[in-house]
């Protein structure tokens, strides 16, 4: 394996974990974060790959600041998950909006940072429209600890990774209310239907919904106390406000802002997204968790595939 020089933007839990993981593989890592200070330009110059793991909110300004400084021969690998509530753009779309000549790749999957940091194995999806480049990086970045699968559907993979955070919040609310296994299984199944509706209508491929970035990531984040979004839902079920729930998690919770963005898309296009809408209403304080459950159970009856 040829060692790469990798610039990493963002040293939160995920950025730090990926930096450590790729460093142990023998790759040379150059890092930048807002907390450490300095210029992000130092992390993107003279490298073979730029890995972006900043929050979605942080991506907007950073993408604008760096728009004129990219070496377009160097791939940008977006590892951030979410939808911006103002623009309804994914992380890679934010970068591309600032610099239309960029052609970002996406990394997403059931990758709880704490488990990877502890040395546990995992798999993820590396996606991009240039499949040759994707497969080359797949070979260079895969290891005994992180197995990468290639995909030519970056939009579907990225949307699946963002949308499952909304359903992980709903799962946390469900468990916090002690509604049982039947209710949670039903919730997640109908949540998958909502995710599929959004992915299909925004131009992603349905197959990505049932892969590692969709179903795989949902299984991890909807069932693990390591998931920030799941813990956020648990806190809401316990009566916390959104700000209190965020404070209890102690880290960025992308699922709430993603829920707001998806709900806005649903209202604009007339999509039926009841779980997403109830997550927003609960977090906004317009409905109690119990009222949200009641609203979902009282919806008009329909065919399962409708």
C-alpha positions as semicolon CSV with decimal commas, in nm:
position;residue;x (nm);y (nm);z (nm)
1;X;0,000;0,000;0,000
2;X;0,125;0,347;-0,091
3;X;0,114;0,584;0,204
4;X;-0,093;0,897;0,148
5;X;-0,055;1,247;0,281
6;X;-0,399;1,328;0,422
7;X;-0,517;1,670;0,535
8;X;-0,789;1,651;0,800
9;X;-1,023;1,946;0,864
10;X;-1,199;1,906;1,197
11;X;-1,087;1,725;1,511
12;X;-1,410;1,638;1,684
13;X;-1,469;1,278;1,786
14;X;-1,505;1,156;1,427
15;X;-1,221;1,358;1,278
16;X;-0,985;1,254;1,558
17;X;-1,083;0,889;1,526
18;X;-1,026;0,883;1,150
19;X;-0,695;1,069;1,189
20;X;-0,572;0,813;1,440
21;X;-0,699;0,520;1,235
22;X;-0,533;0,631;0,912
23;X;-0,216;0,729;1,094
24;X;-0,186;0,374;1,230
25;X;-0,209;0,250;0,872
26;X;0,103;0,449;0,791
27;X;-0,054;0,750;0,621
28;X;0,088;1,095;0,695
29;X;-0,170;1,318;0,864
30;X;-0,189;1,698;0,869
31;X;-0,470;1,832;1,089
32;X;-0,657;2,154;1,148
33;X;-0,941;2,245;1,380
34;X;-1,096;2,571;1,497
35;X;-0,995;2,492;1,854
36;X;-0,629;2,443;1,763
37;X;-0,619;2,764;1,561
38;X;-0,390;2,839;1,272
39;X;-0,484;2,835;0,906
40;X;-0,673;2,547;0,743
41;X;-0,467;2,612;0,431
42;X;-0,175;2,433;0,594
43;X;-0,380;2,112;0,609
44;X;-0,489;2,116;0,244
45;X;-0,161;2,209;0,075
46;X;0,068;1,942;-0,071
47;X;-0,156;1,649;0,025
48;X;-0,306;1,354;-0,165
49;X;-0,648;1,369;0,003
50;X;-0,845;1,618;0,213
51;X;-1,080;1,465;0,469
52;X;-1,348;1,701;0,602
53;X;-1,502;1,615;0,939
54;X;-1,624;1,953;1,062
55;X;-1,985;2,005;1,167
56;X;-2,237;2,102;0,903
57;X;-2,262;2,453;1,047
58;X;-1,885;2,487;1,035
59;X;-1,870;2,360;0,678
60;X;-2,062;2,657;0,537
61;X;-1,810;2,923;0,634
62;X;-1,506;2,702;0,581
63;X;-1,618;2,605;0,230
64;X;-1,652;2,973;0,140
65;X;-1,318;3,065;0,295
66;X;-1,130;2,791;0,106
67;X;-1,318;2,812;-0,224
68;X;-1,028;2,965;-0,417
69;X;-0,750;2,760;-0,259
70;X;-0,822;2,404;-0,369
71;X;-0,593;2,196;-0,584
72;X;-0,867;2,034;-0,792
73;X;-0,648;1,729;-0,851
74;X;-0,681;1,646;-0,480
75;X;-1,005;1,469;-0,382
76;X;-1,219;1,603;-0,099
77;X;-1,370;1,332;0,119
78;X;-1,672;1,457;0,313
79;X;-1,735;1,272;0,641
80;X;-1,998;1,509;0,785
81;X;-2,361;1,400;0,817
82;X;-2,664;1,624;0,800
83;X;-2,883;1,861;0,600
84;X;-2,856;2,236;0,641
85;X;-3,193;2,374;0,762
86;X;-3,148;2,697;0,564
87;X;-3,048;2,557;0,225
88;X;-3,148;2,188;0,262
89;X;-2,803;2,097;0,124
90;X;-2,586;1,805;0,233
91;X;-2,229;1,862;0,349
92;X;-2,072;1,775;0,013
93;X;-2,327;1,995;-0,167
94;X;-2,225;2,285;0,057
95;X;-1,865;2,241;-0,050
96;X;-1,962;2,209;-0,413
97;X;-2,185;2,517;-0,396
98;X;-1,883;2,720;-0,282
99;X;-1,662;2,569;-0,553
100;X;-1,859;2,409;-0,841
101;X;-1,544;2,252;-0,982
102;X;-1,505;2,028;-0,679
103;X;-1,631;1,672;-0,711
104;X;-1,648;1,550;-0,350
105;X;-1,649;1,192;-0,230
106;X;-1,851;1,077;0,069
107;X;-1,777;0,841;0,360
108;X;-2,072;0,710;0,561
109;X;-2,175;0,401;0,754
110;X;-2,235;0,250;1,100
111;X;-1,925;0,405;1,251
112;X;-1,969;0,502;1,615
113;X;-1,649;0,692;1,682
114;X;-1,603;0,558;2,036
115;X;-1,606;0,196;1,921
116;X;-1,356;0,260;1,641
117;X;-1,133;0,450;1,883
118;X;-1,140;0,141;2,107
119;X;-1,016;-0,075;1,821
120;X;-1,349;-0,241;1,731
121;X;-1,399;-0,340;1,365
122;X;-1,647;-0,164;1,137
123;X;-1,741;-0,116;0,773
124;X;-1,835;0,193;0,578
125;X;-1,924;0,313;0,228
126;X;-1,692;0,526;0,016
127;X;-1,895;0,688;-0,260
128;X;-1,826;0,913;-0,557
129;X;-1,927;0,961;-0,919
130;X;-1,575;0,875;-1,044
131;X;-1,573;0,506;-0,956
132;X;-1,208;0,452;-1,052
133;X;-1,100;0,713;-0,798
134;X;-1,336;0,564;-0,538
135;X;-1,194;0,215;-0,586
136;X;-0,836;0,341;-0,567
137;X;-0,904;0,515;-0,234
138;X;-1,099;0,210;-0,117
139;X;-0,781;0,002;-0,155
140;X;-0,561;0,266;0,006
141;X;-0,781;0,340;0,309
142;X;-0,926;-0,001;0,395
143;X;-0,770;-0,188;0,686
144;X;-0,828;-0,481;0,918
145;X;-1,030;-0,247;1,139
146;X;-1,228;-0,045;0,881
147;X;-1,350;-0,227;0,569
148;X;-1,465;0,007;0,291
149;X;-1,722;-0,071;0,024
150;X;-1,736;0,129;-0,300
151;X;-2,045;0,307;-0,432
152;X;-2,119;0,529;-0,731
153;X;-2,413;0,694;-0,548
154;X;-2,263;0,969;-0,328
155;X;-2,595;1,156;-0,297
156;X;-2,792;0,851;-0,185
157;X;-2,518;0,746;0,058
158;X;-2,491;1,096;0,205
159;X;-2,867;1,141;0,236
160;X;-2,906;0,801;0,402
161;X;-2,637;0,891;0,657
162;X;-2,808;1,222;0,732
163;X;-3,165;1,097;0,749
164;X;-3,097;0,807;0,984
165;X;-3,000;1,063;1,250
166;X;-3,360;1,186;1,252
167;X;-3,485;0,832;1,303
168;X;-3,228;0,774;1,577
169;X;-3,380;1,066;1,767
170;X;-3,725;0,911;1,722
171;X;-3,587;0,577;1,845
172;X;-3,447;0,746;2,155
173;X;-3,787;0,900;2,227
174;X;-3,951;0,559;2,179
175;X;-3,712;0,388;2,420
176;X;-3,730;0,676;2,666
177;X;-4,107;0,635;2,681
178;X;-4,063;0,256;2,723
179;X;-4,301;0,182;2,435
180;X;-4,154;-0,165;2,375
181;X;-3,993;-0,364;2,097
182;X;-4,304;-0,380;1,879
183;X;-4,340;-0,003;1,870
184;X;-3,971;0,054;1,803
185;X;-3,960;-0,199;1,520
186;X;-4,267;-0,038;1,364
187;X;-4,118;0,307;1,406
188;X;-3,789;0,218;1,240
189;X;-3,961;0,036;0,954
190;X;-4,182;0,336;0,879
191;X;-3,880;0,558;0,928
192;X;-3,704;0,368;0,652
193;X;-4,002;0,440;0,427
194;X;-3,967;0,813;0,495
195;X;-3,593;0,800;0,431
196;X;-3,654;0,620;0,102
197;X;-3,910;0,878;-0,008
198;X;-3,665;1,163;0,047
199;X;-3,370;0,983;-0,113
200;X;-3,570;0,891;-0,422
201;X;-3,717;1,237;-0,470
202;X;-3,383;1,411;-0,428
203;X;-3,212;1,191;-0,687
204;X;-3,037;0,925;-0,480
205;X;-3,060;0,551;-0,540
206;X;-3,292;0,336;-0,330
207;X;-3,021;0,071;-0,297
208;X;-2,818;0,302;-0,073
209;X;-3,109;0,307;0,175
210;X;-3,062;-0,065;0,242
211;X;-2,683;-0,055;0,257
212;X;-2,435;0,035;0,529
213;X;-2,506;0,409;0,514
214;X;-2,881;0,360;0,552
215;X;-3,005;0,049;0,728
216;X;-2,662;-0,035;0,868
217;X;-2,609;0,307;1,025
218;X;-2,969;0,317;1,147
219;X;-2,927;-0,015;1,331
220;X;-2,620;0,122;1,509
221;X;-2,743;0,469;1,598
222;X;-3,101;0,376;1,689
223;X;-2,987;0,121;1,946
224;X;-2,667;0,250;2,104
225;X;-2,623;0,494;2,394
226;X;-2,302;0,596;2,216
227;X;-2,519;0,768;1,953
228;X;-2,562;1,140;2,018
229;X;-2,893;1,151;1,833
230;X;-3,030;0,855;2,028
231;X;-2,932;1,018;2,359
232;X;-3,090;1,343;2,243
233;X;-3,417;1,153;2,188
234;X;-3,392;0,988;2,530
235;X;-3,354;1,330;2,690
236;X;-3,657;1,467;2,502
237;X;-3,861;1,171;2,624
238;X;-3,758;1,258;2,978
239;X;-3,904;1,607;2,942
240;X;-3,592;1,803;2,845
241;X;-3,612;2,093;2,601
242;X;-3,402;2,079;2,284
243;X;-3,136;2,304;2,440
244;X;-3,132;2,097;2,758
245;X;-3,111;1,774;2,557
246;X;-2,825;1,919;2,351
247;X;-2,641;2,019;2,669
248;X;-2,687;1,671;2,818
249;X;-2,532;1,513;2,508
250;X;-2,239;1,753;2,525
251;X;-2,163;1,742;2,151
252;X;-2,315;1,839;1,818
253;X;-2,647;1,668;1,741
254;X;-2,697;1,694;1,364
255;X;-3,026;1,504;1,359
256;X;-3,240;1,790;1,493
257;X;-3,128;2,040;1,229
258;X;-3,159;1,769;0,965
259;X;-3,515;1,703;1,079
260;X;-3,593;2,072;1,038
261;X;-3,446;2,071;0,687
262;X;-3,632;1,755;0,583
263;X;-3,960;1,879;0,728
264;X;-3,921;2,200;0,526
265;X;-3,860;1,995;0,211
266;X;-4,165;1,783;0,287
267;X;-4,387;2,086;0,330
268;X;-4,257;2,244;0,010
269;X;-4,307;1,934;-0,204
270;X;-4,606;1,778;-0,031
271;X;-4,419;1,468;0,090
272;X;-4,567;1,262;0,373
273;X;-4,300;1,259;0,648
274;X;-4,495;1,217;0,973
275;X;-4,210;1,082;1,189
276;X;-3,977;1,360;1,085
277;X;-4,247;1,619;1,146
278;X;-4,320;1,484;1,495
279;X;-3,949;1,486;1,583
280;X;-3,940;1,855;1,493
281;X;-4,260;1,933;1,683
282;X;-4,134;1,750;1,992
283;X;-3,793;1,917;1,989
284;X;-3,954;2,257;1,925
285;X;-4,181;2,206;2,227
286;X;-4,500;2,219;2,021
287;X;-4,587;1,860;2,114
288;X;-4,501;1,644;2,410
289;X;-4,343;1,306;2,330
290;X;-4,670;1,140;2,431
291;X;-4,870;1,369;2,199
292;X;-4,632;1,289;1,913
293;X;-4,691;0,916;1,960
294;X;-5,067;0,971;1,971
295;X;-5,055;1,177;1,650
296;X;-4,864;0,901;1,469
297;X;-5,104;0,631;1,586
298;X;-5,412;0,830;1,486
299;X;-5,308;0,894;1,128
300;X;-5,548;0,779;0,855
301;X;-5,509;0,414;0,755
302;X;-5,331;0,331;0,428
303;X;-5,159;0,057;0,229
304;X;-4,810;-0,025;0,351
305;X;-4,650;0,059;0,017
306;X;-4,834;0,393;-0,020
